[in-house]
């Protein structure tokens, strides 16, 4: 672990931001738990990544920002070849966070997170590295508190079984290709784990599987829906909307199969007008914008 980096605000300010760094996921999870769970929707990605690293250890780098002893932001990089991810961070503290990250990872390939924080991070990084930062993807964070289930869609929802695994693996890989993020993971291993954990759900119509979605176990009452995929031949018939709405309704029902789920969330790509429209129609509402930047490795 390295020592904290300080950033004092203004000549008369009484606030000092400190940036703490560790390689131990347990340390950041303990230090930042209250902060992360205070906003379980906005912080869900970091929360689920930390839980995954605790359950399945893998090398990582973790930073958290504190102000007068109170945690105000968390960033992490794991696997060590991936871009970093960050929660919202006070903009006055971003420079100190960048300094801490650059000291550890001068060749960081990118940053992703809430739009204002990611943009400020990329700008500060480009100044300090005298290099380029390129925005490569814009996203939107949605949350759902009450499901509006679509009508007239034939079929029903069921959890994926072991005999669905080959299809799920194929769809996982195709999904990553279609969203322009080729899987840098072992798709078979991930799909096997998700299916075994009851996290992958399928829409079946007339004995044919026509759509899929995945849900993460809840943290602080929030679960994230992802991997929403419908093969081309089955698109335009409402199956994706029915799958997501049905899965959210199942999760949020009292005594549901995943434990207490108060709200579901998901991320979309802003360039995909169809998916954004579909999710709004079934009750999701926007709560934030996301940006991903590539960073010049200097």
C-alpha angles and dihedrals in degrees: 000000000000128000121266121270114228128218117183117198120226131325095281100029119123094202126099122185117209124195115209124196134200142160091211115093091199091059095055092040090056096042096047103032097106092046094048095046092048088075104025095171099049091040098039097107093055091042093054093044091052092048090049091051091050091050095041109025118219130159114274145158120230133189132181131188120220130190117198089339096312121113111241104171146002132209130180143178118204129175090038092232094056129090117264123259125212141189118226108293128192104267091230088061098049094089092057090047091052091050091052094047093046090051088058102032114022090168096051105159098211152329132234134184146089107358101245094045094045092048093048091047092050092048094049091045093052090051094050096041094040086226142106133284117194125194106227105169140022121201142176129222116218132187131197126206100163125027122228101199115209117240130223097030110134120224138037143256125255137164118260117259133208090264089058093059098097091053093045092051091050092048092046090055094045092047092055091049093050094051090051095246108110108210112262088188138079096269094192092052094047094046092048091052093046094049092046089050093054092244099122118077131186136204112223125195121184092342093309123112106229107166143014143199137177130217130199121225110264124267117193088347097307128110127186123223116211143150093057103176136165119177114241095253091059099044126115094036100094097257096127092050091048092048095051094041092047093048093048091048090049092049096046096044115110108266091013122171096259101051124248111356115173097171140007125217138188141180125232135188110247093222090062102082093173097059093044090052093046094052094047089052092058094049108276116138128197117253102167151351127246132204134193121201132190112220127213105247100230 
